[in-house]
Amino acid sequence: MTSAANEPGPLAGVRVIDMATVVMGPYAAQILGDLGADVIKIEAPRDSVRGGALYRNTPGMTPLNLAVNRNKRSVALDLKDDAGRARALDLIAGADVLITNMRIDALRRLGVDHDSLAASHPGLVYAHAQGFRPDSDRAGLAAYDETVQAASGLVDVADRAGDIGAPVVLPSILADKVAGLTIAYSVLAALLHQRATGRGQLVEVPMADTLLAFNLVEHLQGRTFEPPMGPTGFTLSMNKGHRARPTKDGLAMIAPYTAGNCRDLFRAAGRPDLAEDPRVAGDRIDNRTDGEAIAELIESVTPNLTTAEWIEVCTERSIPVGPVLRLDEAAEDPYVRDGHLLDLAEHPSEGSYRSIGVPIGFSATPASVRRHAPLPGEHTAEVLSELDAEER
């Protein structure tokens, strides 16, 4: 637990019902929990985020579960059972926010869709995330990160920029996490409206739309204009030489953005002759025509210095630079360690584990990790007894 664990976060007093599975919804609810909300996770008998063979003591206490379900209390309820559904509805009645990524047909069958709850719960912020817009012909498609990366244009961008000759899915569940962040900030906006008016609302977060908008910020490019002035794709990102560089003793992300950066880099590497290359002699680089060739020149000289030397050289000359973090070594990295981004924690049932830190700071209302990820249904009796006391 963090040093701020006993401090009220900015969302202290807000109650969130997490009725979501896998990563997207639970990640959003965890962020709200980190910010101080009381998050109650209603767990079905089987949650896929708890699946997997990698756990220490308790089945279901997987790395992914530990990463997206902290700062929550777990209540085991079967929504297909009348009694379980009734208790869930009682919990929802006392909540400010409900987050779910269940398909709309299942929500309607259970009577926990927005339309079924809106009249009796007018102040509820109901956040529903799904793969595609519910009014589209793709509404019924199952949402997986890979399919959303494809539908959002991300696979196309990676294919065009990569050097591997085949379309790839980025090795991160980017769609889930971007959608989770979008749910979190959208819920916060809706809470402001709720506090001002007393009224809740439906917040819909389609993953495909969210990731498409995310991708197009830089990649719409020439298609921004009508008629088009050029193709899609941010030139620098699409440059096949836009990658980490080999150094004398490893790798570094050395990314000279300007012609002046390139000239300074070549001189520092002991190749002043390359600084006279006409492609870097002016005020700017034409990345569309010369970007890949200049990248090859850069990679021909970066092995001349060590990573530490390049960081010193580039820092002095305002050339963008950074070390390449190997995830297997992240816990020992001074930056990660000093930022408490992977501190050791002691789980009551699972023992020592690395707890991913809260990456934001508040001077007056610090976010914190107050609860470890719970065992399935760990807080059922506690939460339901609180509910019974509130109803008396």
C-alpha positions in Angstrom: 0.0 0.0 0.0 1.2 3.5 -0.8 2.0 6.2 1.8 -1.2 8.0 0.7 -3.3 5.0 1.4 -5.1 6.7 4.3 -5.7 9.9 2.5 -9.0 10.6 0.8 -8.6 10.7 -3.0 -10.4 13.2 -5.2 -13.2 10.8 -5.8 -13.8 10.0 -2.1 -17.6 9.5 -1.5 -18.2 8.3 -5.0 -19.5 4.7 -5.3 -18.8 2.7 -8.5 -20.3 -0.6 -9.5 -17.9 -2.5 -11.7 -20.0 -5.0 -13.7 -17.4 -5.5 -16.4 -15.1 -8.3 -17.5 -11.7 -8.8 -19.0 -9.6 -5.5 -19.1 -11.4 -2.5 -20.6 -14.1 -1.9 -18.0 -12.2 -3.2 -15.0 -9.2 -1.0 -15.9 -11.5 2.1 -16.0 -13.1 1.1 -12.7 -9.6 0.6 -11.1 -8.5 4.1 -12.2 -11.6 5.5 -10.4 -10.7 3.4 -7.4 -7.1 4.7 -7.4 -8.7 8.2 -7.3 -10.6 7.4 -4.2 -13.9 5.9 -5.3 -15.4 3.0 -3.5 -15.5 0.4 -6.2 -17.7 -2.7 -5.8 -16.9 -5.4 -8.4 -19.9 -7.7 -9.0 -18.3 -10.9 -10.1 -20.1 -13.6 -12.1 -19.1 -17.2 -11.2 -16.6 -17.0 -14.0 -14.6 -14.0 -15.0 -12.1 -14.4 -17.9 -9.6 -12.0 -16.5 -9.1 -14.6 -13.7 -8.4 -17.4 -16.2 -4.9 -18.7 -16.8 -2.4 -21.0 -15.3 -0.1 -18.4 -13.9 -0.9 -17.8 -10.3 0.9 -18.5 -7.0 -1.5 -19.7 -4.4 -5.1 -19.1 -5.5 -6.7 -20.0 -8.8 -7.9 -16.8 -10.4 -5.3 -14.5 -8.8 -3.5 -14.1 -12.1 -1.1 -11.3 -13.0 -3.7 -9.6 -15.2 -6.3 -9.8 -12.4 -3.8 -8.2 -10.0 -3.1 -5.5 -12.5 -6.8 -4.3 -13.1 -8.7 -5.1 -10.0 -7.0 -3.4 -7.1 -8.9 -0.8 -5.0 -12.1 -2.9 -5.3 -14.3 -5.0 -3.1 -15.5 -8.2 -4.8 -19.1 -9.4 -4.4 -19.9 -12.7 -6.0 -23.4 -12.6 -7.5 -25.0 -14.7 -10.3 -27.1 -12.2 -12.3 -28.9 -15.1 -13.9 -30.3 -16.1 -10.5 -33.3 -14.0 -9.4 -31.9 -13.5 -5.9 -28.5 -12.6 -7.1 -29.9 -10.1 -9.6 -32.1 -8.5 -6.9 -29.1 -8.0 -4.7 -27.2 -6.5 -7.6 -30.0 -4.1 -8.3 -30.0 -3.1 -4.6 -26.3 -2.3 -4.9 -26.8 -0.3 -8.1 -29.5 1.7 -6.4 -26.9 3.1 -4.0 -24.3 3.8 -6.6 -23.2 6.9 -8.5 -21.7 5.0 -11.5 -22.2 1.7 -13.2 -19.6 0.4 -15.6 -20.3 -2.6 -17.8 -19.2 -4.1 -21.1 -21.8 -6.8 -21.3 -23.6 -7.1 -24.7 -26.8 -5.1 -24.8 -29.0 -8.2 -25.5 -27.7 -9.8 -22.3 -28.2 -6.6 -20.3 -31.8 -6.4 -21.5 -32.5 -10.0 -20.6 -31.2 -9.4 -17.1 -33.0 -6.1 -16.8 -29.9 -4.1 -16.1 -29.6 -2.2 -19.3 -29.8 1.6 -19.2 -33.4 1.9 -20.4 -34.5 -0.5 -17.7 -32.7 1.4 -14.9 -33.1 5.0 -16.0 -36.5 5.8 -14.6 -35.8 4.3 -11.2 -32.2 5.5 -11.0 -32.3 9.0 -12.5 -28.9 10.0 -11.0 -27.0 7.0 -12.2 -24.0 7.5 -14.6 -24.3 4.4 -16.7 -21.1 3.7 -18.7 -21.5 1.0 -21.4 -18.5 0.0 -23.4 -18.7 -2.3 -26.4 -16.8 -3.1 -29.5 -18.9 -1.2 -32.0 -21.7 1.4 -31.9 -25.0 -0.2 -30.9 -26.8 1.4 -33.8 -24.4 0.0 -36.4 -24.4 -3.2 -38.5 -21.4 -4.3 -36.5 -23.1 -4.0 -33.1 -23.3 -7.8 -32.6 -19.7 -8.5 -33.3 -17.6 -9.8 -30.4 -15.0 -7.2 -29.4 -11.5 -8.3 -29.0 -8.4 -6.1 -29.0 -7.1 -7.6 -32.2 -10.3 -7.1 -34.2 -10.6 -3.5 -32.9 -7.0 -2.8 -33.9 -7.9 -4.0 -37.4 -11.2 -2.0 -37.6 -9.6 1.2 -36.3 -6.9 1.3 -39.0 -4.1 0.5 -36.6 -3.2 -2.8 -38.4 -3.0 -0.9 -41.6 -0.7 1.7 -40.2 1.6 -0.9 -38.7 1.6 -2.8 -42.0 2.6 0.3 -44.0 5.3 1.4 -41.5 6.8 -2.0 -40.7 9.6 -3.8 -42.3 8.2 -7.3 -41.8 6.1 -7.8 -44.9 2.9 -8.8 -43.1 0.1 -7.0 -41.3 0.7 -7.3 -37.5 -1.3 -6.6 -34.4 0.7 -4.3 -32.0 1.9 -6.4 -29.0 -0.2 -4.6 -26.5 -3.9 -4.7 -25.8 -4.0 -1.0 -26.8 -7.7 -0.9 -27.8 -8.8 -2.2 -24.4 -6.5 0.2 -22.5 -7.3 3.3 -24.6 -11.0 2.5 -24.2 -10.5 2.1 -20.5 -8.9 5.5 -20.2 -11.8 7.0 -22.3 -14.4 5.4 -20.0 -12.6 6.9 -17.0 -12.5 10.4 -18.2 -16.0 10.2 -19.7 -17.3 9.0 -16.3 -15.6 11.9 -14.6 -17.2 14.4 -16.9 -20.6 12.8 -16.3 -20.0 12.9 -12.6 -19.5 16.7 -12.8 -22.8 17.0 -14.6 -24.5 14.7 -12.0 -23.1 16.8 -9.1 -24.4 20.0 -10.8 -27.9 18.8 -11.8 -28.6 15.6 -9.9 -29.1 13.8 -13.2 -27.2 10.8 -14.5 -26.9 9.7 -18.1 -25.9 7.0 -20.5 -22.2 7.1 -21.5 -21.4 4.9 -24.5 -17.8 4.1 -25.4 -17.5 2.0 -28.6 -13.9 0.6 -28.7 -13.6 0.9 -32.5 -14.7 4.5 -32.6 -12.4 5.4 -29.7 -9.3 3.8 -31.2 -10.1 5.2 -34.7 -10.3 8.7 -33.3 -7.1 8.1 -31.3 -5.3 6.9 -34.5 -6.5 9.7 -36.7 -5.0 12.5 -34.5 -1.8 12.3 -36.4 -2.5 9.8 -39.2 -5.4 11.5 -41.0 -2.8 13.9 -42.6 -3.5 14.7 -46.3 -7.0 13.2 -46.0 -7.9 16.0 -43.6 -8.7 18.1 -46.5 -11.3 17.6 -49.2 -10.3 17.1 -51.9 -7.4 15.3 -50.3 -3.9 16.9 -50.4 -2.1 13.6 -49.9 -2.3 10.2 -48.3 -3.0 9.2 -44.7 -0.1 8.4 -42.4 2.1 10.7 -40.2 5.3 10.9 -42.2 7.8 10.6 -39.3 6.0 7.6 -37.8 5.6 5.9 -41.1 9.4 6.1 -41.8 10.7 2.6 -41.7 13.9 3.9 -40.1 12.0 5.4 -37.1 13.3 3.0 -34.5 15.7 2.5 -31.7 19.4 2.7 -32.7 22.3 0.4 -31.9 25.0 1.9 -29.7 28.4 0.7 -28.7 27.0 -1.3 -25.8 23.2 -1.7 -26.5 20.3 0.3 -27.8 19.0 3.8 -27.4 16.1 5.7 -28.9 18.1 8.5 -30.6 15.6 10.5 -32.6 17.0 13.6 -34.3 13.9 15.4 -35.5 15.5 18.4 -37.3 18.2 18.9 -39.8 20.2 20.7 -37.1 19.8 17.7 -34.8 21.2 15.4 -37.5 24.2 17.7 -38.1 25.0 17.9 -34.4 24.6 14.1 -34.1 27.0 13.4 -37.0 29.6 15.8 -35.6 29.4 14.2 -32.2 29.9 10.8 -33.7 33.1 11.9 -35.3 31.6 12.2 -38.8 31.5 15.9 -39.7 31.5 14.9 -43.4 28.0 13.6 -43.0 26.9 16.9 -41.5 27.6 18.3 -45.0 25.1 16.0 -46.7 22.8 18.2 -48.7 19.8 16.3 -47.3 20.5 17.7 -43.8 22.1 21.0 -44.8 19.0 23.1 -44.8 16.4 24.0 -42.2 14.2 20.9 -42.5 14.3 17.3 -43.6 12.0 16.0 -46.3 11.0 12.8 -44.5 8.8 11.6 -47.4 11.7 11.4 -49.8 14.8 11.3 -47.6 13.7 9.9 -44.2 14.8 6.3 -44.7 18.1 7.2 -46.2 19.0 9.6 -43.4 17.9 6.9 -40.9 20.5 4.6 -42.4 23.2 7.3 -42.1 22.2 7.8 -38.4 22.4 4.0 -37.7 25.8 3.9 -39.3 27.2 6.2 -36.7 25.3 5.5 -33.5 27.5 2.4 -32.7 30.4 4.9 -32.3 29.4 5.9 -28.7 27.9 4.0 -25.7 24.3 4.6 -24.6 25.4 6.7 -21.7 27.6 8.8 -24.0 24.8 9.3 -26.4 22.5 10.4 -23.6 25.0 13.0 -22.5 25.7 14.2 -26.0 22.1 14.4 -27.0 21.1 16.1 -23.8 23.7 18.8 -24.3 22.5 19.4 -27.9 18.7 19.0 -27.4 18.5 15.9 -29.5 15.6 13.7 -28.4 17.1 10.6 -26.7 16.2 8.0 -24.2 17.3 4.5 -23.0 15.4 1.4 -24.1 13.8 -0.2 -21.1 13.8 -4.0 -21.1 10.7 -5.0 -19.3 12.4 -7.9 -17.5 14.8 -5.4 -16.0 12.2 -2.7 -15.2 12.0 -3.2 -11.5 15.8 -2.4 -11.2 15.6 0.6 -13.4 16.4 3.7 -11.3 13.7 5.8 -12.9 11.0 3.1 -12.3 12.3 2.4 -8.8 12.4 6.1 -7.7 8.9 6.7 -9.1 7.5 3.7 -7.1 6.2 2.3 -10.4 6.9 -1.3 -9.5 7.2 -1.5 -5.7 7.0 -4.8 -3.9 3.8 -5.4 -2.0 2.5 -8.1 0.2 -0.8 -9.7 -0.8 -2.6 -11.4 2.1 -3.1 -14.6 0.2 -0.6 -14.4 -2.7 2.5 -13.2 -0.9 5.0 -10.8 -2.4 4.3 -9.3 -5.8 5.1 -6.2 -7.9 2.3 -3.6 -7.6 2.1 -1.3 -10.6 2.2 2.3 -9.3 -0.3 5.0 -9.7 1.3 7.2 -12.4 -0.3 10.6 -11.4 0.1 12.9 -8.5 -2.3 15.2 -6.7 -0.9 17.7 -4.2 -4.1 17.9 -2.0 -6.0 14.7 -2.7 -3.4 12.0 -3.6 -4.4 8.9 -5.5 -3.4 5.7 -3.8 -3.4 1.9 -3.7 -5.5 1.1 -0.7 -6.6 -2.4 -1.4 -5.0 -5.4 -3.1 -6.9 -7.1 -5.9 -9.5 -9.2 -4.0 -10.2 -12.9 -4.0 -13.3 -13.8 -5.9 -16.3 -12.8 -3.7 -14.0 -11.8 -0.9 -16.2 -9.0 0.3 -19.7 -10.4 -0.4 -20.7 -10.7 3.2 -19.2 -7.3 4.1 -20.8 -5.4 1.3 -24.2 -7.1 1.6 -24.3 -6.5 5.4 -23.6 -2.8 4.7 -26.4 -2.9 2.2 -28.8 -4.4 4.7 -27.9 -1.8 7.3 -28.5 1.0 4.8 -31.9 -0.4 4.0 -33.1 -0.6 7.6 
